[in-house]
Amino acid sequence: MKRESNVCVQCNGQTAWQNVTFRYPFRHKVYNVKNFPAEVCSVCNEKSFHAKDLEKLDKQILKKESVQELEFSF
């Protein structure tokens, strides 16, 4: 899916969509998530995530609750 870049809400820098690795707390556990789409600021490195992507992530975690590391895919 093609996504447009925007302006960072923290510093007004330019953002671009990238796949990132990050730690995601969910239901008293912390998951290492790889290859997840995020809008990343080129100035301050702030990451923003799309709500629909986070909903997909939640569903994926619920299917594999015992897993601590997830590779996200569309």
Backbone as a printed PyTorch tensor [residue, N CA C, xyz], in Angstrom:
tensor([[[  0.8330,  -1.1690,   0.0000],
         [  0.0000,   0.0000,   0.0000],
         [  0.8880,   1.2460,   0.0000]],

        [[  0.6490,   2.1520,  -0.8870],
         [  1.4100,   3.3980,  -1.0030],
         [  0.9120,   4.3930,   0.0330]],

        [[  1.8330,   4.9720,   0.7960],
         [  1.4680,   5.9400,   1.8220],
         [  2.2610,   7.2140,   1.6190]],

        [[  1.6070,   8.3180,   1.8630],
         [  2.2600,   9.6110,   1.6850],
         [  3.0120,  10.0210,   2.9410]],

        [[  4.0950,  10.7660,   2.7470],
         [  4.8410,  11.3270,   3.8600],
         [  4.1270,  12.5620,   4.3830]],

        [[  4.3900,  12.8900,   5.6330],
         [  3.7660,  14.0320,   6.2750],
         [  4.8000,  14.8380,   7.0300]],

        [[  4.3080,  15.7110,   7.8940],
         [  5.1600,  16.5310,   8.7450],
         [  5.1070,  15.9640,  10.1600]],

        [[  6.2460,  15.8970,  10.8190],
         [  6.3510,  15.3730,  12.1780],
         [  5.5870,  16.2560,  13.1600]],

        [[  4.8230,  15.6360,  14.0500],
         [  4.0600,  16.3860,  15.0500],
         [  4.9590,  16.9070,  16.1720]],

        [[  6.1570,  16.3370,  16.3230],
         [  7.0670,  16.7560,  17.3870],
         [  7.9340,  17.9550,  16.9890]],

        [[  8.4840,  17.9260,  15.7530],
         [  9.4730,  18.9500,  15.3820],
         [  9.2180,  19.6090,  14.0240]],

        [[  8.1440,  19.2140,  13.3440],
         [  7.8050,  19.7280,  12.0040],
         [  8.7740,  19.2740,  10.9140]],

        [[  9.5800,  18.2650,  11.1910],
         [ 10.4620,  17.7040,  10.1750],
         [  9.6670,  16.8540,   9.1910]],

        [[ 10.3140,  16.4660,   8.1010],
         [  9.6870,  15.6240,   7.0760],
         [  9.7100,  14.1650,   7.5170]],

        [[  8.6080,  13.4620,   7.3010],
         [  8.5540,  12.0440,   7.6480],
         [  8.5120,  11.1930,   6.3860]],

        [[  8.8950,   9.9350,   6.5460],
         [  8.8390,   8.9610,   5.4510],
         [  8.4570,   7.6130,   6.0390]],

        [[  7.7380,   6.8090,   5.2630],
         [  7.3380,   5.4830,   5.7140],
         [  8.5130,   4.5250,   5.5880]],

        [[  8.7650,   3.7710,   6.6670],
         [  9.8270,   2.7660,   6.7180],
         [  9.3260,   1.5680,   7.5120]],

        [[  9.9350,   0.4270,   7.3020],
         [  9.6750,  -0.7260,   8.1590],
         [ 10.6690,  -0.6730,   9.3040]],

        [[ 10.1630,  -0.7800,  10.5380],
         [ 11.0070,  -0.6240,  11.7160],
         [ 10.8740,  -1.8410,  12.6350]],

        [[ 11.8120,  -1.9390,  13.5610],
         [ 11.7580,  -2.9090,  14.6440],
         [ 11.5440,  -2.1200,  15.9230]],

        [[ 10.6020,  -2.5790,  16.7670],
         [ 10.3480,  -1.8640,  18.0110],
         [  9.7710,  -2.8070,  19.0550]],

        [[  9.7730,  -2.3470,  20.3080],
         [  9.2070,  -3.1140,  21.4140],
         [  7.7770,  -2.6360,  21.6330]],

        [[  6.8610,  -3.5900,  21.7640],
         [  5.4360,  -3.2810,  21.8560],
         [  4.8320,  -3.9350,  23.1040]],

        [[  4.4460,  -3.1350,  24.1100],
         [  3.7980,  -3.7050,  25.2840],
         [  2.3400,  -4.0410,  24.9730]],

        [[  1.9310,  -5.2540,  25.3570],
         [  0.5620,  -5.6890,  25.1000],
         [  0.1830,  -6.7380,  26.1330]],

        [[ -0.8490,  -6.4650,  26.8910],
         [ -1.3740,  -7.3960,  27.8980],
         [ -0.2920,  -7.9360,  28.8350]],

        [[  0.4210,  -7.0470,  29.4860],
         [  1.4220,  -7.3770,  30.4970],
         [  2.6440,  -8.1210,  29.9520]],

        [[  2.8410,  -8.0920,  28.6420],
         [  4.0430,  -8.6570,  28.0210],
         [  4.6230,  -7.6020,  27.0840]],

        [[  5.8960,  -7.7730,  26.7390],
         [  6.5330,  -6.8810,  25.7760],
         [  7.0110,  -7.7360,  24.6100]],

        [[  6.6020,  -7.3580,  23.3990],
         [  6.9460,  -8.1030,  22.1930],
         [  7.9530,  -7.3210,  21.3700]],

        [[  8.9090,  -8.0250,  20.7720],
         [  9.8130,  -7.4250,  19.7930],
         [  9.1650,  -7.6140,  18.4320]],

        [[  8.8400,  -6.5150,  17.7780],
         [  8.1430,  -6.5630,  16.5000],
         [  9.0950,  -6.1000,  15.4080]],

        [[  9.2110,  -6.9200,  14.3650],
         [ 10.1150,  -6.6060,  13.2530],
         [  9.3090,  -6.3180,  11.9950]],

        [[  9.8760,  -5.4880,  11.1270],
         [  9.3070,  -5.2340,   9.8020],
         [  7.9220,  -4.5910,   9.8780]],

        [[  7.7440,  -3.6470,  10.8060],
         [  6.4500,  -3.0010,  11.0070],
         [  6.4620,  -1.6100,  10.3700]],

        [[  5.4200,  -1.2440,   9.6100],
         [  5.4000,   0.0600,   8.9470],
         [  5.2130,   1.2050,   9.9400]],

        [[  6.0600,   2.2070,   9.8130],
         [  5.9840,   3.3900,  10.6700],
         [  6.3540,   4.6210,   9.8620]],

        [[  5.7820,   5.7280,  10.2590],
         [  6.1440,   7.0110,   9.6730],
         [  7.2550,   7.5700,  10.5590]],

        [[  8.4650,   7.7270,  10.0100],
         [  9.6380,   8.0950,  10.7960],
         [ 10.1380,   9.4730,  10.3800]],

        [[ 10.3560,  10.3390,  11.3810],
         [ 10.8390,  11.6970,  11.1150],
         [ 12.3330,  11.6670,  10.7850]],

        [[ 12.7170,  12.3960,   9.7470],
         [ 14.1210,  12.4510,   9.3380],
         [ 14.9570,  13.3500,  10.2480]],

        [[ 14.3020,  14.1670,  11.0920],
         [ 15.0250,  15.0810,  11.9780],
         [ 15.1710,  14.4950,  13.3920]],

        [[ 14.0430,  14.1690,  14.0210],
         [ 14.0800,  13.7300,  15.4210],
         [ 13.8910,  12.2200,  15.5970]],

        [[ 13.6370,  11.4940,  14.5150],
         [ 13.4690,  10.0420,  14.5160],
         [ 12.1980,   9.5690,  15.2360]],

        [[ 11.2610,  10.4720,  15.4760],
         [  9.9670,  10.1110,  16.0710],
         [  9.2470,   9.1370,  15.1440]],

        [[  8.6380,   8.0960,  15.7340],
         [  7.9120,   7.0970,  14.9490],
         [  6.4190,   7.2290,  15.2130]],

        [[  5.6300,   7.1990,  14.1590],
         [  4.1740,   7.2020,  14.2660],
         [  3.6540,   5.9610,  13.5680]],

        [[  2.6400,   5.3560,  14.1660],
         [  2.0770,   4.1220,  13.6240],
         [  0.6160,   4.3470,  13.2400]],

        [[  0.1890,   3.7100,  12.1770],
         [ -1.1930,   3.8050,  11.7100],
         [ -2.0590,   2.9150,  12.5970]],

        [[ -3.2060,   3.4180,  13.0390],
         [ -4.0850,   2.6760,  13.9480],
         [ -4.5090,   1.3240,  13.3710]],

        [[ -4.7890,   1.2650,  12.0880],
         [ -5.2050,  -0.0020,  11.4710],
         [ -4.0790,  -1.0360,  11.5070]],

        [[ -2.8270,  -0.5820,  11.3550],
         [ -1.6890,  -1.5030,  11.4520],
         [ -1.5550,  -2.0410,  12.8790]],

        [[ -1.7680,  -1.1800,  13.8750],
         [ -1.6910,  -1.6270,  15.2620],
         [ -2.8110,  -2.6140,  15.5940]],

        [[ -3.9790,  -2.4150,  15.0220],
         [ -5.0740,  -3.3680,  15.2070],
         [ -4.7070,  -4.7350,  14.6270]],

        [[ -4.0790,  -4.7390,  13.4550],
         [ -3.6250,  -6.0000,  12.8470],
         [ -2.5800,  -6.6690,  13.7340]],

        [[ -1.6910,  -5.8660,  14.3010],
         [ -0.6600,  -6.4010,  15.1880],
         [ -1.2960,  -7.0440,  16.4220]],

        [[ -2.2570,  -6.3690,  17.0290],
         [ -2.9510,  -6.9210,  18.1910],
         [ -3.5730,  -8.2750,  17.8650]],

        [[ -4.2230,  -8.3710,  16.7250],
         [ -4.8470,  -9.6330,  16.3120],
         [ -3.8030, -10.7230,  16.1000]],

        [[ -2.6610, -10.3510,  15.5090],
         [ -1.5930, -11.3220,  15.2680],
         [ -1.0270, -11.8240,  16.5930]],

        [[ -0.8710, -10.9370,  17.5610],
         [ -0.3590, -11.3410,  18.8740],
         [ -1.3510, -12.2800,  19.5570]],

        [[ -2.6300, -11.9670,  19.4840],
         [ -3.6400, -12.8100,  20.1280],
         [ -3.6570, -14.2260,  19.5530]],

        [[ -3.3250, -14.3700,  18.2840],
         [ -3.2570, -15.6930,  17.6680],
         [ -2.0380, -16.4800,  18.1390]],

        [[ -0.9650, -15.7560,  18.5120],
         [  0.3060, -16.3920,  18.8860],
         [  0.7840, -15.8590,  20.2340]],

        [[ -0.0340, -15.9370,  21.2540],
         [  0.2770, -15.3090,  22.5430],
         [  1.5770, -15.7630,  23.1760]],

        [[  2.0140, -16.9730,  22.9210],
         [  3.2310, -17.4610,  23.5580],
         [  4.5080, -16.9490,  22.8820]],

        [[  4.3910, -16.3080,  21.7440],
         [  5.5380, -15.8150,  20.9880],
         [  5.9780, -14.4620,  21.5370]],

        [[  7.2880, -14.2630,  21.6900],
         [  7.8150, -12.9970,  22.1820],
         [  8.3320, -12.0960,  21.0590]],

        [[  8.5630, -12.6760,  19.8830],
         [  9.0840, -11.9000,  18.7630],
         [  8.2120, -12.1760,  17.5430]],

        [[  7.8080, -11.1190,  16.8430],
         [  6.9260, -11.2540,  15.6950],
         [  7.5160, -10.5770,  14.4740]],

        [[  7.3700, -11.2120,  13.3430],
         [  7.7080, -10.6040,  12.0560],
         [  6.3760, -10.1920,  11.4600]],

        [[  6.1920,  -8.8950,  11.2800],
         [  4.9110,  -8.3940,  10.8040],
         [  4.8680,  -8.4750,   9.2860]],

        [[  3.7330,  -8.9080,   8.7350],
         [  3.5640,  -8.9490,   7.2870],
         [  2.1220,  -8.6350,   6.9290]],

        [[  1.9460,  -8.0240,   5.7690],
         [  0.5930,  -7.6680,   5.3160],
         [  0.0020,  -8.7850,   4.5100]]])
